Amino acid sequence: EIWTLFKKQNQGNSLRDDLFVTISGPVQYWKLIGCFTVAGIGTFVNVFIIVSHFDTVCFPAFWLGIFRDGSRYEQFLVLTMACFWGGGLHINTSPLSVGEAQANV
């Protein structure tokens, strides 16, 4: 439904079908959707990480096994988050993105 509203608002406003025209400038549709997706997934994962720090309350043996010193799971999580936020940075700040059209992104 949101996609339909974007298309309806944008009809006749753009020379290219893959651009959403804003007051500040054009934004590619996939970067617009990607901006919302990165924010949603990032919020969910970060809440999960915060909850996992309550390891003395909820499943202490499980959390201690995953996040012990030198754990491969912890290393994988750090590398995955670095790649995820690097991709999110590209989606939000590259040319024809939301960050180019709105400075506070």
MODELLER restraints for C-alpha pairs under 7 A, 6 or more apart:
rsr = mdl.restraints
at = mdl.atoms
rsr.add(forms.Gaussian(group=physical.xy_distance, feature=features.Distance(at['CA:10:A'], at['CA:20:A']), mean=6.27, stdev=0.5))
rsr.add(forms.Gaussian(group=physical.xy_distance, feature=features.Distance(at['CA:10:A'], at['CA:21:A']), mean=6.49, stdev=0.5))
rsr.add(forms.Gaussian(group=physical.xy_distance, feature=features.Distance(at['CA:13:A'], at['CA:21:A']), mean=6.63, stdev=0.5))
rsr.add(forms.Gaussian(group=physical.xy_distance, feature=features.Distance(at['CA:14:A'], at['CA:21:A']), mean=6.52, stdev=0.5))
rsr.add(forms.Gaussian(group=physical.xy_distance, feature=features.Distance(at['CA:18:A'], at['CA:28:A']), mean=5.66, stdev=0.5))
rsr.add(forms.Gaussian(group=physical.xy_distance, feature=features.Distance(at['CA:18:A'], at['CA:29:A']), mean=5.76, stdev=0.5))
rsr.add(forms.Gaussian(group=physical.xy_distance, feature=features.Distance(at['CA:19:A'], at['CA:26:A']), mean=5.88, stdev=0.5))
rsr.add(forms.Gaussian(group=physical.xy_distance, feature=features.Distance(at['CA:19:A'], at['CA:27:A']), mean=5.36, stdev=0.5))
rsr.add(forms.Gaussian(group=physical.xy_distance, feature=features.Distance(at['CA:19:A'], at['CA:28:A']), mean=4.42, stdev=0.5))
rsr.add(forms.Gaussian(group=physical.xy_distance, feature=features.Distance(at['CA:19:A'], at['CA:29:A']), mean=5.76, stdev=0.5))
rsr.add(forms.Gaussian(group=physical.xy_distance, feature=features.Distance(at['CA:20:A'], at['CA:26:A']), mean=5.53, stdev=0.5))
rsr.add(forms.Gaussian(group=physical.xy_distance, feature=features.Distance(at['CA:20:A'], at['CA:27:A']), mean=5.06, stdev=0.5))
rsr.add(forms.Gaussian(group=physical.xy_distance, feature=features.Distance(at['CA:20:A'], at['CA:28:A']), mean=5.95, stdev=0.5))
rsr.add(forms.Gaussian(group=physical.xy_distance, feature=features.Distance(at['CA:20:A'], at['CA:29:A']), mean=6.03, stdev=0.5))
rsr.add(forms.Gaussian(group=physical.xy_distance, feature=features.Distance(at['CA:21:A'], at['CA:27:A']), mean=6.32, stdev=0.5))
rsr.add(forms.Gaussian(group=physical.xy_distance, feature=features.Distance(at['CA:24:A'], at['CA:101:A']), mean=4.94, stdev=0.5))
rsr.add(forms.Gaussian(group=physical.xy_distance, feature=features.Distance(at['CA:24:A'], at['CA:102:A']), mean=6.90, stdev=0.5))
rsr.add(forms.Gaussian(group=physical.xy_distance, feature=features.Distance(at['CA:25:A'], at['CA:101:A']), mean=5.38, stdev=0.5))
rsr.add(forms.Gaussian(group=physical.xy_distance, feature=features.Distance(at['CA:26:A'], at['CA:96:A']), mean=6.06, stdev=0.5))
rsr.add(forms.Gaussian(group=physical.xy_distance, feature=features.Distance(at['CA:27:A'], at['CA:96:A']), mean=4.66, stdev=0.5))
rsr.add(forms.Gaussian(group=physical.xy_distance, feature=features.Distance(at['CA:27:A'], at['CA:97:A']), mean=4.95, stdev=0.5))
rsr.add(forms.Gaussian(group=physical.xy_distance, feature=features.Distance(at['CA:27:A'], at['CA:98:A']), mean=6.08, stdev=0.5))
rsr.add(forms.Gaussian(group=physical.xy_distance, feature=features.Distance(at['CA:28:A'], at['CA:96:A']), mean=5.77, stdev=0.5))
rsr.add(forms.Gaussian(group=physical.xy_distance, feature=features.Distance(at['CA:28:A'], at['CA:97:A']), mean=6.21, stdev=0.5))
rsr.add(forms.Gaussian(group=physical.xy_distance, feature=features.Distance(at['CA:31:A'], at['CA:91:A']), mean=5.64, stdev=0.5))
rsr.add(forms.Gaussian(group=physical.xy_distance, feature=features.Distance(at['CA:31:A'], at['CA:97:A']), mean=5.69, stdev=0.5))
rsr.add(forms.Gaussian(group=physical.xy_distance, feature=features.Distance(at['CA:32:A'], at['CA:97:A']), mean=6.88, stdev=0.5))
rsr.add(forms.Gaussian(group=physical.xy_distance, feature=features.Distance(at['CA:32:A'], at['CA:98:A']), mean=6.30, stdev=0.5))
rsr.add(forms.Gaussian(group=physical.xy_distance, feature=features.Distance(at['CA:34:A'], at['CA:91:A']), mean=6.54, stdev=0.5))
rsr.add(forms.Gaussian(group=physical.xy_distance, feature=features.Distance(at['CA:35:A'], at['CA:91:A']), mean=6.54, stdev=0.5))
rsr.add(forms.Gaussian(group=physical.xy_distance, feature=features.Distance(at['CA:35:A'], at['CA:92:A']), mean=6.00, stdev=0.5))
rsr.add(forms.Gaussian(group=physical.xy_distance, feature=features.Distance(at['CA:38:A'], at['CA:88:A']), mean=5.90, stdev=0.5))
rsr.add(forms.Gaussian(group=physical.xy_distance, feature=features.Distance(at['CA:52:A'], at['CA:63:A']), mean=6.74, stdev=0.5))
rsr.add(forms.Gaussian(group=physical.xy_distance, feature=features.Distance(at['CA:55:A'], at['CA:63:A']), mean=5.77, stdev=0.5))
rsr.add(forms.Gaussian(group=physical.xy_distance, feature=features.Distance(at['CA:66:A'], at['CA:73:A']), mean=5.89, stdev=0.5))
rsr.add(forms.Gaussian(group=physical.xy_distance, feature=features.Distance(at['CA:66:A'], at['CA:74:A']), mean=6.81, stdev=0.5))
rsr.add(forms.Gaussian(group=physical.xy_distance, feature=features.Distance(at['CA:67:A'], at['CA:73:A']), mean=6.97, stdev=0.5))
rsr.add(forms.Gaussian(group=physical.xy_distance, feature=features.Distance(at['CA:67:A'], at['CA:74:A']), mean=5.66, stdev=0.5))
rsr.add(forms.Gaussian(group=physical.xy_distance, feature=features.Distance(at['CA:91:A'], at['CA:97:A']), mean=6.63, stdev=0.5))
rsr.add(forms.Gaussian(group=physical.xy_distance, feature=features.Distance(at['CA:92:A'], at['CA:98:A']), mean=5.68, stdev=0.5))
rsr.add(forms.Gaussian(group=physical.xy_distance, feature=features.Distance(at['CA:92:A'], at['CA:99:A']), mean=5.14, stdev=0.5))
rsr.add(forms.Gaussian(group=physical.xy_distance, feature=features.Distance(at['CA:92:A'], at['CA:105:A']), mean=6.91, stdev=0.5))
rsr.add(forms.Gaussian(group=physical.xy_distance, feature=features.Distance(at['CA:93:A'], at['CA:99:A']), mean=4.62, stdev=0.5))
rsr.add(forms.Gaussian(group=physical.xy_distance, feature=features.Distance(at['CA:93:A'], at['CA:100:A']), mean=6.10, stdev=0.5))
rsr.add(forms.Gaussian(group=physical.xy_distance, feature=features.Distance(at['CA:99:A'], at['CA:105:A']), mean=5.01, stdev=0.5))
